[in-house]
Amino acid sequence: MQVIDYDNLTDWGPVVRAAVLEVIPIRTLQQLRTFHAASIEDALKLVLTGVCRHGIVEHVSKRLSSYQVRVYHGTRLSDAELALIRAEGLRPLRLSERRGLLAGLFRHHERWEECQHRLDEVLHDLGPGDGAGRREDDCVHVCFSRAGLVYGCSHYLIHGAEVDGHVAYRLFGNDTADSLLQRGRSAKLITFLAPFSEAAGAANPYGFPADEMPSLIGILLNAWAYSETNSAFKVTDLNDCTAARFKGQINPQRLKKIIDVPDTELGISLN
């Protein structure tokens, strides 16, 4: 199976390079190799000079259409939560289903007796409904980069579902419950594969402006182009947090690996 793991540029870079060279002049590649890019985006700007942006996107997407894309879902789980995921897969977040879990965690807070009566109100405010407080979208959220997830947006691995932290802050008015979201739970990276077209659509669920690159193709082309200007470049140095959202449940059969992430790698200590 042909798989694109964004952090492993040496695996997919030659494929993107070959596809791009079918639609740009060879002199552009020669210019890239002597170009001093001030930023990762500058290299791609040079590639796009004088060519149709849409044409490159369409051509490279077609060339990658037979590939699978590896994605990473980061979370923090108790043993019971982990067992449920192994049995049922990754389910879209439902705040109403998290009440028992959160109450069990927060009951150890020194102000729980004082604040517990507001838990249902907070869950309602953050759940489905009107306004910016809505935290449910019937999607499973992922990142394309393991390094980005672990080092760029590690709060998912430190606290679990992002909404748990929002619930805690609204309930207690500060971050004093953060440690309760950590203890008794361990950081996990859950990976699965998606066909390229599905992954590309999940990265831009609402489409994208005509004068911009779609997210997945954009990060691939940016990284490849910059690597032509800098042979020492590594995608993992970016800590890229580009994300995607997959509609509905990810069945357990699709889950490829569940990887432990030590708290030391996240820079936290529970001692």
C-alpha positions in Angstrom: 0.0 0.0 0.0 1.3 3.4 -0.9 1.1 5.7 2.1 1.9 9.4 2.6 3.1 10.1 6.1 3.7 13.9 6.0 6.6 13.8 8.4 8.5 11.4 6.1 9.4 13.6 3.3 12.0 11.2 1.9 9.2 8.7 1.1 6.7 11.0 -0.6 8.9 13.9 -1.8 10.2 12.1 -5.0 6.6 11.3 -6.0 5.5 15.0 -5.6 8.7 16.1 -7.4 8.0 13.9 -10.4 4.4 15.1 -10.6 5.4 18.8 -10.4 8.1 18.4 -13.0 5.4 17.2 -15.5 3.8 20.7 -15.4 6.6 23.2 -14.7 9.7 24.1 -16.8 12.9 22.2 -15.8 14.6 25.5 -15.4 12.4 26.2 -12.4 13.8 23.2 -10.6 17.3 24.5 -11.5 16.4 27.9 -10.1 15.1 26.3 -6.9 18.3 24.5 -6.2 20.2 27.9 -6.0 17.4 29.9 -4.5 17.8 31.2 -1.0 14.3 31.1 0.4 13.6 33.4 3.4 10.7 31.2 4.4 9.2 27.9 3.4 6.4 29.6 1.5 8.9 31.5 -0.7 10.2 28.3 -2.4 6.7 27.4 -3.6 6.0 30.9 -4.8 9.0 30.4 -7.2 7.5 27.1 -8.4 4.2 28.8 -9.1 5.7 31.7 -11.1 4.2 31.7 -14.5 2.2 28.5 -14.1 -1.5 27.8 -13.3 -1.9 27.2 -9.6 -5.2 25.3 -10.2 -3.4 23.2 -12.8 -0.7 22.1 -10.5 -3.2 21.3 -7.7 -5.3 19.2 -10.0 -2.3 17.4 -11.6 -0.6 16.6 -8.3 -3.9 15.5 -6.7 -4.5 13.1 -9.6 -1.0 11.7 -9.3 -1.5 11.1 -5.6 -5.1 9.7 -5.9 -3.9 6.1 -5.4 -2.2 6.9 -2.1 -3.4 6.6 1.4 -2.6 9.4 3.9 -1.7 8.7 7.5 -3.4 10.9 10.1 -2.9 11.3 13.8 -5.6 11.8 16.5 -4.2 12.9 19.8 -5.9 12.4 23.1 -5.5 11.4 26.7 -7.4 8.4 28.0 -8.1 6.2 31.0 -8.0 2.5 30.6 -11.8 2.4 30.2 -11.8 5.0 27.5 -9.1 3.2 25.6 -11.0 0.0 25.8 -14.1 1.7 24.4 -12.1 3.1 21.4 -10.6 -0.3 20.7 -14.1 -1.8 20.6 -16.0 1.0 18.9 -13.4 3.1 17.1 -13.2 6.9 17.3 -16.6 8.4 17.8 -17.4 12.1 17.3 -17.5 14.0 20.6 -20.8 14.1 22.4 -20.7 16.3 25.5 -23.8 14.7 27.0 -21.9 11.3 27.0 -18.9 12.8 28.8 -20.9 13.9 31.9 -20.1 10.8 33.9 -16.4 10.8 33.0 -16.0 14.5 33.8 -17.9 14.3 37.1 -15.7 11.4 38.1 -12.6 13.5 37.4 -13.8 16.7 38.9 -15.1 15.3 42.1 -11.5 15.4 43.4 -11.4 19.2 43.0 -11.6 21.1 46.2 -14.5 23.2 45.0 -16.5 20.4 43.4 -19.3 20.5 46.1 -19.7 24.2 45.4 -19.6 24.0 41.6 -21.1 20.6 40.7 -24.6 21.9 40.3 -23.4 24.0 37.3 -22.0 21.0 35.3 -25.2 20.3 33.3 -25.5 24.0 32.5 -21.9 24.2 31.2 -22.3 21.1 29.1 -25.4 22.6 27.6 -23.7 25.9 26.8 -20.8 24.2 25.1 -22.8 21.6 23.3 -25.1 21.8 20.2 -26.9 25.0 19.8 -26.6 28.6 18.5 -23.6 30.9 18.9 -19.9 30.4 19.3 -20.2 28.1 22.3 -21.0 25.1 20.1 -18.3 22.5 20.6 -19.9 19.5 18.7 -19.5 19.1 15.0 -20.0 15.3 14.4 -16.4 15.0 13.4 -13.2 13.3 14.4 -10.3 15.7 14.4 -6.8 14.8 13.4 -3.4 16.3 12.4 -1.2 15.2 9.4 2.0 15.6 11.4 3.0 13.5 14.4 5.6 16.1 15.3 3.1 18.9 15.0 0.6 17.2 17.3 3.1 16.3 19.9 5.1 19.5 19.9 2.9 22.1 18.2 -0.5 21.4 19.8 0.2 19.1 22.6 -2.8 20.2 24.7 -4.8 17.3 23.2 -2.3 14.9 24.7 -2.0 16.7 28.0 -5.7 17.2 28.8 -7.6 14.9 26.4 -10.5 16.3 24.4 -10.0 20.0 24.1 -13.6 20.6 25.3 -12.7 19.0 28.6 -10.5 21.9 29.4 -13.2 24.4 28.4 -15.7 22.6 30.7 -13.2 22.7 33.6 -12.5 26.4 33.1 -16.1 27.4 32.9 -17.0 25.3 35.9 -14.2 26.5 38.2 -13.3 29.8 36.6 -9.6 29.0 36.4 -7.2 26.2 35.4 -7.0 24.5 38.8 -8.7 21.3 37.4 -6.0 20.8 34.7 -4.1 18.2 36.8 -7.3 16.2 37.3 -7.6 15.9 33.5 -4.1 14.4 33.4 -3.9 12.0 36.3 -5.2 8.4 35.7 -5.1 9.0 32.0 -2.2 8.6 29.5 -1.4 10.3 26.2 -2.2 8.4 23.1 -1.7 8.9 19.4 -4.2 7.0 17.4 -3.4 6.6 13.7 -5.5 5.6 10.7 -5.3 5.8 6.9 -7.5 7.7 4.5 -7.6 7.7 0.7 -6.0 10.8 -0.6 -9.2 12.4 -1.8 -10.9 11.8 1.5 -8.0 13.3 3.4 -7.9 16.3 1.1 -11.6 16.9 1.6 -11.3 16.5 5.4 -8.6 19.1 5.4 -10.9 21.7 3.7 -14.4 20.7 4.8 -15.8 24.1 3.7 -13.7 24.5 0.6 -11.0 27.1 0.1 -10.6 30.5 -1.5 -9.7 30.3 -5.2 -6.5 32.2 -4.8 -5.2 29.8 -2.1 -3.9 26.3 -2.0 -6.0 23.5 -0.5 -4.5 22.5 2.9 -3.2 19.0 2.2 -1.7 19.8 -1.3 -0.4 23.1 0.1 1.7 21.5 2.9 3.0 18.8 0.6 4.1 21.3 -2.1 5.5 23.8 0.4 7.6 21.1 2.1 8.8 19.6 -1.2 9.7 22.9 -2.8 11.6 24.1 0.3 13.5 20.8 0.5 14.9 21.5 -3.0 16.4 24.7 -1.7 17.7 23.2 1.6 18.9 19.6 1.6 19.1 19.7 5.4 15.4 20.5 5.8 13.2 18.2 7.8 9.4 18.4 7.9 9.5 17.5 11.6 11.3 20.8 12.3 8.1 22.7 11.4 5.8 21.2 14.1 3.1 21.7 11.5 -0.4 21.6 13.1 -2.4 21.5 9.9 -5.6 19.6 10.8 -8.5 17.8 9.2 -11.9 16.7 10.4 -13.5 13.5 9.3 -17.3 13.3 9.4 -18.8 10.7 11.6 -17.2 7.7 13.3 -13.9 6.0 12.4 -14.6 2.3 12.8 -12.1 0.2 14.9 -11.0 -1.8 11.8 -9.5 1.4 10.4 -7.3 2.1 13.4 -3.8 1.1 12.6 -1.9 1.9 15.7 -2.4 3.3 19.2 0.9 4.8 20.3 1.8 5.7 23.9 3.4 9.2 24.3 5.4 9.6 27.5 4.6 12.6 29.6 8.3 13.4 29.6 8.1 14.0 25.8 5.2 16.4 26.5 7.3 18.3 29.0 4.9 17.6 32.0 5.4 15.8 35.3 2.7 14.4 37.5 4.9 13.8 40.5 
